[in-house]
Amino acid sequence: MMNKPLLAFTIYGLMIQLFGTKEVNINDNFSGWNEKDKTLYNKIRRILDDLMQDGKVECVKQGKKFRGNYWWKI
């Protein structure tokens, strides 16, 4: 991830870059998000999980415990 930063993405980053989602505070409670953003987040997450099972992407956690950021490497 660190040696190829342009090939590592967070779900939130994909939402903003690919789908034009307005930036909200990612640390806010998920219940404060609108339904469209929640649905989009969950769809992207499911797709990334499927790609990870197929070995096409790799998930890397950066940070400690539950407050870490997850990155998917292509």
RAVEN-V572185 format. One record per backbone hydrogen bond with DSSP energy under -1.0 kcal/mol. CO is the residue of the C=O (numbers start at 1). NH is the residue of the N-H. If there is no record, write none. Layout:
BEGIN
co = [CO/CO]
nh = [NH/NH]
END
This chain:
BEGIN
co = [4/5/7/9/10/11/12/13/14/15/25/29/30/34/35/36/37/38/39/40/41/42/43/44/45/46/47/48/49/50/51/52/58/60/62/64/69/71/72/73]
nh = [7/8/74/72/14/15/16/17/18/21/28/32/33/38/39/40/41/42/43/44/45/46/47/48/49/50/51/52/53/54/56/55/73/71/69/67/62/60/9/58]
END
